[in-house]
């Protein structure tokens, strides 16, 4: 709850202090008739139609007809596999029962079909993700030394008879013969064939109720100040037999450093360390391979960040930090202390500000090397996807604000501003993923103006100071069964930034939502405009004339 309170406090502060006007770059691109209109194609979600050339052709023709001018094709998803013939990375051959024909090069086919109708294709890679935890697959599993190391806690829950159980699953199903805890989300009903037991606990782990799973036919909501334990198999039998009303269980925690594939700090992606030389060399080789072998029109970088605030505490990263900032007497506690329970607030140590600056510098320098690698083959626009919540983005070790924002966080020094990577790329796609399009609609839903597509897009424009092109992201899932709202969200993004990024093609194809896009982009009234990134010299001119806020 502490983390949520901080976030809501930041939201309120932003609402009061941040000015609403858009930077001059928006007026200029609008006056020039430029607008980024990006369709994002996730690799695994869309694989069912990406294996069919005819469906790819239909898709790009639909994009063209509704006014899209750029397609981002995810060619290296978080598993570390790729959608093209590679000599470096493993090719994605099957996903959730969908098989890719052995001879098919999805990237090549997509480029051929998109270029035939005059559409740009930008290749996206998940930069620092090389594995998928749900399926335990990817190069990071074969190279554990590559993985980021997370600083978290080992948690041991003891039943009244002293039987210990690892408690590393929160708000997700229990392991076989193990226990999980639900503190934020309702505990689900047991799957068919699984023997579960539930215990409702107070915050101090006193048992308020024990329920046999066979009597649970709807999710159980955790109490306002408590938990729901869910035990499976032999653990469920013990829980039912031993837990009595009023009995207090015992939870012990120990700090632990673990590879991220084994850590509960990250749910899906297995992140690798950008300071590992093998990771770096392999990444640049993949980028060179794509840019050399395929006529892509741009490059997009996703997950070019640290996994979370609890990474990376490997010895390699420690040495790199200490070489710049001096020895850390009590590592890693002088940087941060993880919470006793997941999703509670961590505690910043005395060196946390320097650590934040260091991590942002590493990512900025990584981007510079990526740009040099791309430009050594041929220049092209470079974009990135980021989350839009800049007030807490330091947790991911990235600074995507303008250096005009002198000291965005109270715990960092004056040098932090120069860790910004906005000057090393051409456009940014922040996820302004909210289910209210315009600020003036917020009150109708008892919402906050910031938590709208327009409100957050405006703040992103302020944080970036108009010094890079911003295409505000709209998440179709936020408007399920509300195509009119989706249409307004696209308009809100275009009116509040330099364009829109629509996520994801899966929803558009599955729901046949081409018409709302056509209406939002007014594709029947005029020709599709160029995207700002298609004029290479424009961004340099803007950066030379725009004055900071």
C-alpha positions in Angstrom: 0.0 0.0 0.0 2.9 2.3 0.7 4.0 2.1 -3.0 0.5 2.9 -4.2 0.3 5.8 -1.8 3.5 7.2 -3.2 2.3 6.8 -6.7 -1.0 8.5 -6.0 0.9 11.3 -4.2 3.0 11.8 -7.3 0.0 11.9 -9.5 -1.6 14.6 -7.4 1.6 16.6 -7.3 2.0 16.3 -11.1 -1.6 17.5 -11.6 -1.0 20.6 -9.5 2.5 21.5 -10.6 2.8 20.5 -14.2 1.7 23.0 -16.9 -0.6 21.8 -19.6 0.7 23.6 -22.7 2.2 21.4 -25.4 5.8 22.1 -26.6 6.3 24.0 -29.9 7.3 20.8 -31.7 3.7 19.6 -31.6 2.4 22.8 -33.3 5.2 22.6 -35.8 4.6 19.0 -36.9 0.9 19.7 -37.0 1.4 22.7 -39.2 3.7 20.7 -41.5 0.9 18.0 -41.7 3.1 15.3 -40.1 1.8 12.6 -37.8 3.2 9.4 -36.6 0.7 6.6 -37.0 2.2 3.4 -35.7 0.7 -0.1 -35.5 2.6 -2.5 -33.2 2.7 -6.2 -34.0 3.7 -8.4 -31.1 5.5 -11.5 -32.2 3.9 -14.3 -30.2 0.4 -12.8 -29.8 0.1 -12.5 -33.6 2.0 -15.6 -34.6 -1.2 -17.4 -35.7 -1.5 -15.1 -38.7 2.1 -14.1 -39.2 2.8 -17.6 -40.5 0.5 -17.0 -43.5 1.6 -14.7 -46.3 -1.9 -14.0 -47.5 -2.9 -12.9 -44.0 0.2 -10.6 -43.8 -0.8 -9.1 -47.1 -4.4 -8.5 -45.9 -3.1 -7.0 -42.7 -0.7 -4.5 -44.4 -3.4 -3.5 -46.9 -5.8 -2.8 -44.1 -3.1 -0.7 -42.3 -2.6 1.2 -45.5 -6.3 1.8 -46.0 -7.0 3.2 -42.5 -4.1 5.6 -42.6 -1.2 3.9 -40.7 2.2 5.0 -42.0 4.5 2.8 -39.9 4.4 -0.8 -38.6 6.6 -2.0 -35.8 7.2 -5.7 -36.1 8.4 -7.5 -33.0 11.2 -9.7 -34.4 12.8 -10.7 -31.1 10.3 -11.3 -28.4 11.1 -11.7 -24.7 12.0 -15.4 -25.0 15.1 -14.4 -27.0 14.0 -16.3 -30.2 13.6 -14.4 -33.5 11.2 -14.3 -36.5 13.9 -14.5 -39.2 16.7 -16.7 -40.4 19.5 -16.0 -38.0 23.0 -17.4 -37.5 23.1 -15.9 -33.9 19.8 -16.3 -32.2 17.5 -19.3 -32.1 14.5 -19.1 -34.5 11.0 -19.2 -33.0 9.6 -22.4 -34.4 6.5 -22.9 -32.2 4.5 -21.0 -29.7 1.4 -22.2 -27.8 0.7 -24.8 -30.5 1.3 -22.5 -33.5 4.1 -23.8 -35.7 6.2 -21.7 -38.0 7.0 -23.4 -41.3 10.7 -24.2 -41.3 11.4 -22.3 -44.5 9.4 -19.2 -43.6 11.3 -16.0 -42.8 8.5 -13.9 -41.3 10.5 -10.7 -41.3 11.4 -11.0 -45.0 7.8 -11.8 -46.0 6.4 -9.0 -43.9 8.9 -6.5 -45.5 8.0 -7.6 -49.0 4.3 -7.2 -48.4 4.5 -3.9 -46.5 6.9 -2.3 -49.0 4.6 -3.4 -51.8 1.9 -1.0 -50.5 4.4 1.7 -49.4 4.4 1.1 -45.7 7.5 1.4 -43.5 8.5 -1.5 -41.3 10.5 -0.9 -38.1 12.1 -4.0 -36.5 11.6 -4.2 -32.8 13.8 -6.3 -30.5 13.5 -6.9 -26.7 17.0 -5.7 -26.0 17.8 -7.2 -22.6 15.3 -10.0 -22.4 16.6 -13.5 -23.4 14.1 -15.8 -21.8 10.5 -16.5 -20.8 9.9 -17.6 -17.3 6.4 -19.1 -17.9 7.9 -21.5 -20.4 11.5 -21.6 -19.1 12.9 -21.1 -22.5 15.5 -18.9 -24.1 19.2 -18.4 -24.3 19.3 -16.9 -20.7 18.5 -20.4 -19.4 21.5 -21.8 -21.2 23.8 -19.0 -20.0 22.8 -18.3 -16.4 25.9 -16.1 -16.0 24.2 -13.6 -18.4 21.2 -13.1 -16.1 20.7 -10.1 -14.0 21.0 -10.8 -10.3 18.1 -9.7 -8.1 18.3 -8.7 -4.5 15.2 -9.8 -2.7 14.2 -12.1 0.2 13.8 -15.7 0.8 10.5 -16.3 2.8 9.8 -19.3 4.9 6.3 -19.8 6.3 6.0 -22.3 9.2 2.8 -24.1 10.1 1.9 -24.7 13.7 3.8 -28.0 13.8 6.9 -26.3 12.5 6.7 -27.6 8.9 8.4 -25.0 6.7 7.2 -23.9 3.2 8.9 -21.6 0.8 6.6 -18.6 0.3 7.8 -17.1 -3.0 4.5 -16.9 -4.9 2.3 -13.9 -4.3 -1.0 -13.3 -6.2 -0.3 -16.3 -8.4 -1.2 -20.0 -8.1 0.7 -22.2 -5.6 3.3 -24.7 -6.7 2.6 -28.4 -6.6 2.4 -29.4 -2.9 3.3 -25.8 -1.9 1.7 -22.5 -0.7 1.0 -19.1 -2.3 -0.3 -15.9 -0.8 -2.9 -13.5 -2.2 -2.7 -10.0 -0.8 -3.8 -7.7 -3.7 -5.9 -10.0 -6.0 -8.7 -12.4 -5.2 -7.6 -16.0 -4.7 -9.0 -18.1 -7.6 -11.1 -21.3 -7.4 -9.2 -24.5 -7.6 -8.4 -25.8 -11.1 -10.0 -29.2 -12.1 -8.1 -32.1 -10.5 -6.2 -29.9 -7.9 -6.7 -30.3 -4.2 -6.5 -26.9 -2.6 -7.1 -25.4 0.9 -7.5 -21.8 1.8 -6.6 -19.9 5.0 -7.7 -16.4 5.6 -5.1 -14.5 7.8 -4.8 -11.2 9.5 -1.8 -9.1 8.8 0.0 -10.6 11.8 -0.7 -14.1 10.4 -3.4 -15.2 12.7 -5.9 -17.7 11.2 -9.4 -16.3 10.8 -10.8 -19.2 8.7 -9.8 -22.4 6.9 -11.7 -23.5 3.9 -11.6 -26.8 1.9 -11.2 -26.0 -1.8 -14.0 -28.3 -2.7 -16.4 -25.7 -1.2 -14.9 -22.7 -3.1 -16.9 -21.9 -6.2 -15.9 -18.2 -6.6 -12.7 -16.2 -6.0 -11.9 -15.2 -2.4 -11.1 -11.6 -1.8 -8.3 -10.9 0.7 -9.5 -9.0 3.8 -8.5 -5.3 3.9 -5.8 -6.0 6.4 -4.9 -9.6 5.7 -4.0 -12.4 3.3 -5.5 -15.5 1.7 -3.1 -18.5 1.8 -3.7 -21.1 -0.9 -2.1 -24.5 -0.4 -1.9 -27.3 -2.9 -1.7 -31.1 -2.5 0.1 -32.3 0.6 0.4 -28.7 1.8 -3.3 -28.3 1.7 -3.8 -31.4 3.8 -1.4 -30.1 6.4 -3.0 -26.7 6.4 -6.5 -28.1 7.0 -5.3 -30.4 9.7 -3.0 -28.0 11.6 -4.4 -24.5 11.2 -6.9 -23.6 13.9 -8.8 -20.4 14.4 -6.7 -17.8 16.3 -3.5 -19.8 15.6 -0.6 -17.6 14.5 1.7 -18.8 11.7 5.3 -17.7 11.5 7.1 -16.0 8.6 10.9 -15.7 8.5 12.7 -13.7 5.8 16.3 -13.7 4.7 18.0 -11.4 2.2 19.2 -13.3 -0.9 20.8 -12.7 -4.2 19.4 -14.8 -7.0 19.5 -15.0 -10.8 16.4 -13.3 -12.1 14.9 -16.5 -13.5 14.6 -17.7 -9.9 13.5 -14.4 -8.4 9.9 -13.3 -7.6 10.9 -9.7 -8.4 10.1 -10.3 -12.1 7.1 -12.1 -13.5 7.9 -13.1 -17.1 11.0 -11.8 -18.8 14.5 -13.1 -18.0 16.7 -10.1 -18.2 20.4 -10.2 -19.0 23.1 -7.9 -17.8 24.1 -5.1 -20.3 27.6 -5.0 -18.7 28.3 -8.6 -19.5 30.7 -8.7 -22.5 29.1 -11.7 -24.1 25.6 -10.2 -23.8 26.8 -7.0 -25.3 28.7 -8.7 -28.2 25.7 -10.9 -29.0 23.3 -8.0 -29.0 25.4 -5.9 -31.4 25.8 -9.0 -33.6 22.0 -9.5 -33.8 21.5 -5.8 -34.6 24.1 -5.9 -37.4 22.6 -9.1 -38.8 19.1 -7.5 -39.0 20.3 -4.2 -40.5 22.6 -6.0 -43.0 20.3 -8.7 -44.2 16.9 -7.0 -44.2 15.8 -3.6 -45.8 14.1 -2.4 -42.6 13.1 1.2 -42.4 13.8 1.8 -38.7 14.8 0.1 -35.5 12.8 0.0 -32.2 14.1 -0.9 -28.8 11.9 -2.4 -26.1 13.0 -3.6 -22.6 16.2 -1.6 -23.0 16.4 -1.3 -19.2 17.1 -3.0 -16.0 14.4 -5.5 -15.0 13.3 -3.6 -11.8 14.7 -1.7 -8.9 16.1 -4.9 -7.4 18.5 -5.6 -10.3 21.4 -5.9 -11.0 23.4 -6.7 -8.0 25.9 -9.1 -9.6 29.6 -8.8 -8.8 30.2 -7.6 -12.3 27.9 -4.6 -11.9 29.2 -3.9 -8.4 32.7 -3.6 -9.7 31.6 -1.3 -12.5 29.8 0.9 -10.1 32.6 1.1 -7.6 35.1 1.9 -10.3 33.2 5.1 -10.9 31.7 6.0 -7.5 34.0 4.3 -5.0 33.7 1.3 -2.8 30.3 0.4 -1.1 31.0 -0.6 2.4 27.8 -2.5 3.0 26.7 -4.0 -0.4 23.9 -4.1 -1.4 22.2 -2.6 1.7 23.9 0.8 1.3 22.0 1.0 -2.1 18.6 -0.5 -1.1 16.9 -2.9 1.2 14.2 -5.1 -0.2 10.8 -5.3 1.5 9.8 -8.1 3.7 6.8 -8.8 1.4 6.6 -8.3 -2.4 4.9 -5.0 -3.6 5.7 -3.3 -0.3 8.0 -0.4 -0.5 11.8 -0.9 -0.6 14.1 1.3 1.5 16.6 3.5 -0.2 20.2 3.3 1.1 22.7 6.2 1.3 24.2 5.3 -2.1 20.9 4.9 -3.9 21.2 8.3 -5.7 24.6 7.4 -7.2 23.3 4.0 -8.1 20.3 5.5 -10.0 22.7 7.7 -11.9 25.0 4.8 -12.7 22.3 2.6 -14.0 20.9 5.3 -16.2 24.4 6.0 -17.6 24.8 2.3 -18.5 21.6 2.3 -20.5 22.4 5.6 -22.2 25.8 4.3 -23.2 24.3 1.0 -24.4 22.0 3.0 -26.7 24.9 5.0 -28.0 26.7 1.8 -28.9 23.5 0.5 -30.6 23.2 3.7 -32.6 26.8 3.5 -33.7 26.3 -0.1 -34.7 23.2 0.7 -36.8 24.7 3.8 -38.4 27.9 1.9 -39.4 25.6 -0.1 -41.7 23.1 2.6 -42.8 21.3 5.4 -41.0 17.7 4.9 -40.0 15.2 6.2 -37.4 15.6 4.7 -34.0 12.6 4.5 -31.6 11.9 3.0 -28.2 9.0 1.9 -26.1 8.8 3.0 -22.5 6.3 3.1 -19.7 4.8 6.6 -19.3 5.2 6.9 -15.5 8.4 9.0 -15.4 8.1 9.9 -11.7 9.0 6.3 -10.8 10.9 5.3 -13.9 14.2 5.5 -12.1 13.3 2.1 -10.7 14.0 0.7 -14.1 17.3 2.6 -14.4 16.3 4.7 -17.4 16.2 8.5 -17.9 14.1 9.4 -20.9 13.5 13.0 -19.9 15.1 16.1 -21.4 18.2 17.3 -19.6 16.2 20.5 -19.2 14.6 18.7 -16.3 17.4 19.5 -13.9 16.8 17.3 -10.9 13.7 15.1 -11.4 14.2 13.2 -8.1 15.2 14.5 -4.7 17.7 11.8 -4.1 19.8 12.2 -7.2 22.6 14.8 -7.9 22.8 17.5 -10.5 24.7 15.1 -12.9 21.6 12.9 -13.2 20.1 15.1 -15.9 23.0 14.2 -18.3 22.1 10.5 -18.2 19.2 11.2 -20.6 19.1 9.1 -23.7 16.6 11.2 -25.6 19.3 12.8 -27.8 20.4 9.4 -29.1 17.1 8.3 -30.6 14.5 9.8 -32.9 11.1 8.9 -31.4 9.6 7.6 -28.2 6.4 5.5 -27.8 5.2 5.8 -24.1 2.5 3.6 -23.0 -0.3 6.0 -22.1 -2.4 3.0 -21.3 -5.6 4.4 -19.7 -9.3 3.7 -20.4 -10.3 7.3 -20.4 -9.3 9.2 -23.6 -9.5 12.9 -22.7 -8.9 14.9 -19.6 -12.3 16.5 -19.6 -13.9 13.0 -19.5 -12.1 12.1 -16.2 -14.7 13.5 -13.9 -17.4 11.5 -15.6 -15.7 8.3 -14.4 -14.5 9.8 -11.0 -11.0 9.6 -12.5 -7.9 11.7 -12.3 -7.0 13.9 -15.3 -3.5 12.6 -15.3 -4.7 9.0 -15.7 -6.1 9.7 -19.2 -4.5 9.3 -22.6 -4.4 13.0 -23.1 -3.3 13.9 -19.6 -0.3 11.5 -19.5 0.7 12.3 -23.1 0.9 16.0 -22.2 3.1 15.2 -19.3 5.4 13.1 -21.4 5.7 15.9 -23.9 6.7 18.2 -21.0 9.2 15.8 -19.5 10.8 15.3 -23.0 10.6 19.1 -23.6 9.6 18.5 -27.3 13.2 17.4 -28.0 12.2 14.1 -29.5 9.1 12.9 -31.4 6.5 11.3 -29.1 3.9 8.9 -30.4 1.6 8.3 -27.4 0.6 4.6 -27.0 -3.0 3.4 -26.9 -3.8 0.0 -25.6 -6.8 -1.6 -27.4 -7.5 -3.9 -24.5 -8.4 -0.9 -22.4 -11.4 -0.3 -24.7 -12.7 -3.9 -25.1 -16.3 -3.7 -26.3 -16.0 0.1 -26.6 -14.8 0.9 -30.1 -16.1 4.5 -29.8 -13.9 5.0 -26.8 -10.9 3.5 -28.7 -11.5 5.9 -31.5 -11.5 8.8 -29.1 -8.3 7.5 -27.4 -6.5 7.5 -30.8 -7.6 11.1 -31.4 -6.5 12.1 -27.8 -3.0 10.6 -28.5 -2.7 12.4 -31.8 -3.8 15.7 -30.4 -1.6 15.6 -27.4 1.7 14.4 -29.0 3.3 13.9 -32.4 1.2 10.9 -33.2 -0.1 7.6 -31.9 1.1 4.0 -31.4 -1.6 1.4 -31.4 -1.0 -1.7 -29.3 -1.6 -4.3 -30.4 -2.4 -5.7 -33.8 -3.7 -8.9 -32.2 -6.8 -7.0 -30.9 -7.4 -5.2 -34.2 -7.2 -8.4 -36.2 -9.2 -10.4 -33.7 -12.0 -7.8 -33.2 -11.9 -6.5 -36.8 -11.4 -2.9 -35.4 -10.2 -1.3 -38.6 -13.1 1.0 -38.9 -12.6 2.8 -35.6 -9.0 3.4 -36.6 -10.1 4.7 -40.0 -12.5 7.1 -38.4 -10.0 8.3 -35.7 -7.4 9.0 -38.3 -9.9 10.4 -40.8 -8.4 8.3 -43.5 -11.3 8.9 -45.9 -10.7 12.7 -45.9 -7.1 13.1 -46.9 -4.0 11.2 -47.9 -2.0 9.6 -45.1 0.6 12.0 -43.8 4.3 11.4 -43.4 5.5 10.6 -39.9 7.9 13.1 -38.3 10.7 10.6 -38.1 10.5 10.2 -41.9 12.2 13.7 -42.2 15.7 13.0 -40.8 16.8 16.6 -40.5 13.7 17.9 -38.7 14.6 16.6 -35.3 18.0 18.2 -35.4 16.4 21.5 -36.3 13.9 21.2 -33.5 16.6 20.5 -30.9 18.5 23.5 -32.1 15.7 26.0 -31.7 13.4 24.8 -28.9 14.0 26.5 -25.6 13.6 24.6 -22.3 10.5 25.1 -20.2 
